[in-house]
Amino acid sequence: MADAKRQVRQRYAAAAEMAAALARPSRSPPDLTAMEDALRCCHRWRRRWAQAHCRDWKAAQLDAARRLCGSVDRLRQQAEAILDELHRSNDQADLISAADLYREIDALGDEFDSVTVKRSMKTLCVRTDEIVLEGVYLGRFDIVLRWDRLSESHPYHVIATDSDYEARDGTSHPHVQGERLCEGEGATVIKRALREGRLLDFFIVVDRILKTYNSQSAYVSLDEWEGVDCRACGDTVDSDYLYRCDRCESELCSDCSVSCDHCSDRFCSDCLGRCAGCDSDCCRDCRKSCDVCDDYFCDSCLTEGLCDDCTDRKDQTPEEGSGKQPQQRCASIHALRDGQAIVSA
């Protein structure tokens, strides 16, 4: 009984603080972090597409083009959300009572098994059910709303809770990176629900986005969740054992990734060559062409810009102005050694 009363007091106090926060007009500039992240993704996949196009890698080109489309669409969604926020920045929001917000918090218990209020952290948190997308188990997630940041464009976090789950490069869900959800088409709905104090609608929308998969806007596609296909041999490789070509950024398995014998960076076979002298593996930065024969050599096999063969040929070539061909000089030497006089004509 005491716990129930304490929970009621805690929730009502949280509702009162939220009402006060929502009553204050937002004067802070919009947060452009999400749009900047989307723009960086656009640049990344555009660069990958261009590299694949130059090398005529059909499969890599199609994959990069598909991902570029998804990144551009995500950038559009983020830009529209910020534009919507700017248009309404001077609007006077209707006052929301603490009682209304308390009822919203109380209603969360009918939709989610776990609802937690932490006044010291100023957080309202719900936990989702176990999420499985297209046969891939992702586990449960905490949706954590910071009511002291309600004036910001993204005042909540999405956190993976399974202790045995390891996030892939900060991506705990195909649409979550660094605890930040890619809201997609739900961005406007989420912002409006928070601005109007409809907490139940906010958490339900975020929960449904987490339970929906869109391959076009995924940070990591479900096809690659358990591993990534090597661009050279096509084998599926765990991300922990994946290498990326330092020049064209192709993703490779350990067998298809070769280390340069001189700088130790790893490359694909197309970006790595061999020294014509010692037959060592050389990247383009670690080999140069011979000034005479134009074959490529590592630095150790070049002497003043010449390979060993061209250096030997240069040493054997008679100096200019010697007046005699090599055969004539040899004949003179042999005649003198035999005691024969050489009489000029």
C-alpha positions as CSV (number, residue, x, y, z in Angstrom):
1,M,0.0,0.0,0.0
2,A,2.8,2.4,0.9
3,D,4.6,1.6,-2.4
4,A,1.5,2.3,-4.3
5,K,1.0,5.7,-2.6
6,R,4.7,6.5,-3.2
7,Q,4.3,5.6,-6.9
8,V,1.3,7.9,-7.2
9,R,3.1,10.8,-5.6
10,Q,6.2,10.2,-7.7
11,R,4.2,10.1,-10.9
12,Y,2.2,13.2,-10.1
13,A,5.3,15.1,-9.2
14,A,6.8,14.1,-12.5
15,A,3.6,15.2,-14.3
16,A,3.8,18.6,-12.6
17,E,7.4,19.1,-13.8
18,M,6.5,18.0,-17.3
19,A,3.6,20.5,-17.4
20,A,5.9,23.3,-16.3
21,A,8.4,22.3,-19.0
22,L,5.8,22.1,-21.7
23,A,4.4,25.5,-20.7
24,R,7.7,27.2,-21.4
25,P,8.1,28.2,-25.0
26,S,11.2,26.8,-26.8
27,R,13.8,29.4,-27.4
28,S,16.7,27.0,-28.3
29,P,17.8,26.6,-31.9
30,P,16.8,23.3,-33.6
31,D,19.1,20.3,-33.1
32,L,20.7,19.5,-36.5
33,T,22.6,16.4,-35.3
34,A,20.3,13.9,-36.9
35,M,20.3,15.8,-40.3
36,E,24.1,16.0,-40.2
37,D,24.4,12.3,-39.5
38,A,22.1,11.6,-42.5
39,L,24.1,13.9,-44.7
40,R,27.3,12.1,-43.8
41,C,25.7,8.8,-44.7
42,C,24.7,10.3,-48.1
43,H,28.3,11.3,-48.7
44,R,29.6,7.9,-47.7
45,W,27.3,5.9,-49.9
46,R,27.7,8.3,-52.8
47,R,31.5,7.8,-52.6
48,R,31.1,4.0,-52.5
49,W,28.8,4.1,-55.5
50,A,31.3,6.2,-57.5
51,Q,34.1,3.8,-56.6
52,A,32.1,0.8,-57.6
53,H,31.0,2.5,-60.8
54,C,34.7,3.3,-61.8
55,R,35.7,-0.3,-61.2
56,D,32.6,-1.8,-62.9
57,W,31.6,-3.7,-59.7
58,K,28.0,-4.4,-60.6
59,A,26.9,-5.9,-57.3
60,A,28.6,-3.3,-55.2
61,Q,27.3,-0.5,-57.4
62,L,23.7,-1.7,-56.9
63,D,24.1,-2.1,-53.2
64,A,25.6,1.4,-52.8
65,A,22.9,2.9,-54.9
66,R,20.2,1.3,-52.8
67,R,21.8,2.5,-49.6
68,L,22.3,6.0,-51.0
69,C,18.5,6.2,-51.8
70,G,17.8,5.2,-48.2
71,S,20.2,7.8,-46.8
72,V,18.8,10.6,-49.0
73,D,15.3,9.7,-47.9
74,R,16.4,9.8,-44.3
75,L,17.9,13.2,-44.9
76,R,14.7,14.4,-46.4
77,Q,12.7,13.2,-43.4
78,Q,15.0,14.9,-40.9
79,A,14.9,18.2,-42.9
80,E,11.1,18.1,-43.0
81,A,11.0,17.5,-39.3
82,I,13.3,20.5,-38.6
83,L,11.4,22.7,-41.0
84,D,8.1,21.8,-39.2
85,E,9.7,22.6,-35.9
86,L,10.9,26.0,-37.2
87,H,7.5,26.9,-38.6
88,R,5.9,26.3,-35.2
89,S,8.7,27.8,-33.1
90,N,6.7,30.9,-32.4
91,D,3.3,29.2,-31.9
92,Q,1.9,29.4,-28.4
93,A,1.2,25.9,-27.2
94,D,-2.0,25.1,-25.2
95,L,-1.4,24.8,-21.5
96,I,-1.4,21.1,-20.4
97,S,-2.4,20.4,-16.8
98,A,-0.5,18.1,-14.5
99,A,-3.6,16.0,-14.0
100,D,-3.8,15.3,-17.7
101,L,-0.1,14.3,-17.8
102,Y,-0.6,12.1,-14.8
103,R,-3.4,10.2,-16.5
104,E,-1.1,9.8,-19.6
105,I,1.6,8.3,-17.4
106,D,-0.9,6.1,-15.6
107,A,-2.2,4.8,-18.9
108,L,1.2,3.6,-19.9
109,G,0.8,0.7,-17.5
110,D,-2.0,-0.7,-19.7
111,E,0.3,-0.8,-22.8
112,F,3.7,-1.7,-21.3
113,D,4.7,-4.1,-18.6
114,S,7.5,-1.9,-17.2
115,V,7.0,1.8,-16.5
116,T,9.6,3.6,-14.4
117,V,9.8,7.2,-13.2
118,K,13.1,8.6,-11.9
119,R,12.7,12.1,-10.7
120,S,16.4,12.5,-9.8
121,M,17.2,11.7,-13.4
122,K,14.1,13.4,-14.7
123,T,13.3,10.4,-16.9
124,L,10.2,8.5,-17.8
125,C,11.1,5.0,-19.1
126,V,9.1,2.1,-20.6
127,R,10.4,-1.3,-21.7
128,T,9.3,-2.9,-24.9
129,D,8.5,-6.6,-25.4
130,E,11.1,-8.8,-27.1
131,I,11.6,-7.6,-30.7
132,V,12.2,-10.1,-33.5
133,L,12.4,-8.7,-37.1
134,E,12.3,-11.1,-40.0
135,G,13.6,-13.9,-37.8
136,V,16.5,-11.8,-36.3
137,Y,16.2,-11.6,-32.5
138,L,17.0,-8.0,-31.2
139,G,15.8,-8.3,-27.6
140,R,14.1,-5.7,-25.5
141,F,14.6,-1.9,-25.5
142,D,14.1,0.9,-23.0
143,I,12.5,4.0,-24.4
144,V,13.8,6.8,-22.0
145,L,12.1,10.2,-22.1
146,R,14.0,13.1,-20.5
147,W,11.3,15.6,-19.5
148,D,13.9,18.3,-18.7
149,R,14.8,18.2,-22.5
150,L,11.3,18.4,-23.9
151,S,12.2,21.7,-25.6
152,E,14.9,19.9,-27.6
153,S,14.1,18.2,-30.9
154,H,15.1,14.7,-29.7
155,P,14.6,14.4,-25.9
156,Y,14.6,10.6,-25.7
157,H,16.9,7.6,-26.1
158,V,16.4,4.0,-27.1
159,I,18.7,1.6,-25.2
160,A,19.1,-2.1,-25.8
161,T,18.7,-3.9,-22.5
162,D,19.8,-7.5,-23.1
163,S,23.1,-8.1,-21.4
164,D,24.2,-10.8,-23.8
165,Y,23.6,-8.6,-26.8
166,E,26.5,-6.7,-28.3
167,A,25.7,-3.7,-30.5
168,R,27.2,-3.6,-33.9
169,D,29.4,-0.4,-34.1
170,G,26.9,1.4,-31.9
171,T,23.9,0.1,-33.9
172,S,21.7,-1.9,-31.5
173,H,18.7,-2.0,-33.9
174,P,18.6,-1.5,-37.7
175,H,17.0,1.9,-37.1
176,V,18.9,2.8,-33.9
177,Q,22.5,4.2,-33.8
178,G,24.1,5.5,-30.7
179,E,20.8,5.2,-28.8
180,R,19.2,7.5,-31.3
181,L,16.2,6.3,-33.3
182,C,15.8,7.0,-37.0
183,E,12.1,8.1,-36.8
184,G,11.4,8.1,-40.5
185,E,7.9,9.1,-41.4
186,G,7.0,9.1,-37.7
187,A,9.2,12.1,-36.9
188,T,6.4,14.7,-37.2
189,V,3.9,12.5,-35.2
190,I,6.4,12.0,-32.4
191,K,7.2,15.7,-32.1
192,R,3.5,16.7,-32.2
193,A,2.6,14.1,-29.5
194,L,5.4,15.4,-27.2
195,R,4.5,19.0,-27.8
196,E,0.8,18.3,-26.9
197,G,1.6,16.1,-23.9
198,R,0.3,12.9,-25.4
199,L,2.8,10.7,-23.7
200,L,1.0,7.4,-24.4
201,D,0.8,8.2,-28.1
202,F,4.5,9.1,-28.1
203,F,5.7,5.8,-26.5
204,I,3.3,3.7,-28.7
205,V,4.6,5.3,-31.9
206,V,8.3,4.8,-30.9
207,D,7.5,1.2,-29.9
208,R,5.9,0.5,-33.3
209,I,8.8,2.0,-35.2
210,L,11.1,-0.4,-33.3
211,K,8.9,-3.3,-34.3
212,T,8.9,-2.3,-38.0
213,Y,11.7,-2.9,-40.5
214,N,12.5,-0.6,-43.5
215,S,15.5,-1.9,-45.4
216,Q,15.8,1.4,-47.3
217,S,16.5,3.4,-44.1
218,A,18.4,0.9,-42.0
219,Y,21.8,1.7,-40.6
220,V,22.6,-2.0,-40.8
221,S,20.4,-4.2,-42.9
222,L,19.0,-7.4,-41.4
223,D,20.7,-9.3,-44.3
224,E,24.0,-8.3,-42.8
225,W,23.1,-8.5,-39.1
226,E,24.8,-11.8,-38.5
227,G,27.6,-11.0,-40.9
228,V,28.6,-9.1,-44.1
229,D,29.1,-10.6,-47.5
230,C,32.7,-10.3,-48.8
231,R,32.8,-8.2,-51.9
232,A,35.4,-10.5,-53.5
233,C,34.3,-14.1,-52.8
234,G,30.7,-13.5,-51.5
235,D,31.2,-15.5,-48.2
236,T,29.4,-14.1,-45.2
237,V,31.8,-12.8,-42.6
238,D,31.3,-11.8,-39.0
239,S,31.8,-8.0,-38.6
240,D,34.6,-8.7,-36.0
241,Y,36.6,-10.5,-38.8
242,L,35.8,-8.1,-41.6
243,Y,38.5,-6.0,-43.3
244,R,38.0,-2.9,-45.4
245,C,40.3,-2.0,-48.3
246,D,42.2,1.1,-47.3
247,R,41.8,2.5,-50.8
248,C,38.3,1.7,-52.2
249,E,36.8,0.7,-48.8
250,S,35.4,-2.6,-50.1
251,E,34.5,-5.0,-47.3
252,L,36.5,-8.2,-47.4
253,C,37.1,-11.5,-45.6
254,S,40.6,-12.3,-44.2
255,D,41.4,-14.5,-47.2
256,C,40.5,-11.8,-49.8
257,S,42.2,-9.0,-47.9
258,V,46.0,-8.7,-48.5
259,S,48.5,-6.7,-46.5
260,C,51.0,-4.5,-48.2
261,D,54.5,-5.9,-47.4
262,H,55.8,-2.4,-46.9
263,C,53.2,-0.2,-45.1
264,S,51.1,-3.1,-43.7
265,D,47.8,-1.6,-44.7
266,R,45.2,-4.0,-46.1
267,F,43.8,-3.9,-49.6
268,C,41.7,-5.8,-52.1
269,S,43.4,-7.5,-55.0
270,D,42.4,-4.7,-57.4
271,C,44.2,-2.0,-55.3
272,L,47.3,-4.1,-54.7
273,G,50.1,-5.0,-57.1
274,R,53.4,-6.8,-57.1
275,C,57.0,-5.5,-57.2
276,A,58.5,-6.6,-60.6
277,G,61.8,-7.1,-58.8
278,C,61.3,-9.0,-55.5
279,D,57.6,-10.0,-56.2
280,S,56.4,-8.5,-52.9
281,D,52.9,-7.2,-52.4
282,C,52.8,-3.5,-52.9
283,C,50.1,-0.9,-52.7
284,R,50.1,2.0,-55.1
285,D,51.7,4.3,-52.6
286,C,54.6,1.9,-51.9
287,R,55.6,1.3,-55.5
288,K,57.0,3.5,-58.3
289,S,57.8,3.0,-62.0
290,C,61.3,2.6,-63.2
291,D,62.4,5.7,-65.2
292,V,63.5,3.5,-68.2
293,C,61.4,0.3,-68.4
294,D,58.2,1.7,-66.7
295,D,57.7,-1.5,-64.7
296,Y,56.6,-1.0,-61.1
297,F,59.0,-1.7,-58.2
298,C,59.2,-1.2,-54.4
299,D,61.6,1.4,-53.1
300,S,64.1,-1.3,-52.2
301,C,64.4,-2.5,-55.8
302,L,65.0,1.0,-57.2
303,T,68.4,2.8,-57.3
304,E,68.2,6.4,-58.3
305,G,64.9,5.7,-60.1
306,L,66.2,2.7,-62.0
307,C,65.6,-1.0,-61.4
308,D,68.6,-3.4,-61.2
309,D,68.3,-4.6,-64.8
310,C,68.2,-1.0,-66.2
311,T,71.1,0.0,-63.8
312,D,73.2,-2.9,-65.2
313,R,72.4,-1.9,-68.8
314,K,73.3,1.7,-68.0
315,D,76.7,0.6,-66.5
316,Q,77.5,-1.5,-69.6
317,T,76.7,1.2,-72.1
318,P,79.9,3.0,-73.4
319,E,80.4,6.5,-72.5
320,E,79.7,9.1,-75.1
321,G,82.8,10.2,-77.1
322,S,84.8,7.1,-76.6
323,G,85.4,6.9,-80.4
324,K,85.3,3.1,-80.5
325,Q,82.7,0.4,-80.2
326,P,83.1,-2.2,-77.5
327,Q,84.3,-4.8,-80.1
328,Q,87.0,-2.5,-81.3
329,R,88.3,-1.7,-77.9
330,C,88.5,-5.4,-77.1
331,A,90.4,-6.1,-80.3
332,S,93.0,-3.4,-79.4
333,I,93.5,-4.8,-75.9
334,H,94.1,-8.4,-77.3
335,A,96.6,-7.1,-79.9
336,L,98.7,-5.3,-77.4
337,R,98.7,-8.3,-75.1
338,D,100.0,-10.5,-78.0
339,G,102.8,-8.0,-78.8
340,Q,101.4,-6.9,-82.1
341,A,101.7,-3.3,-83.1
342,I,98.6,-1.5,-84.3
343,V,99.3,0.7,-87.2
344,S,96.8,3.3,-88.2
345,A,95.8,3.4,-91.8
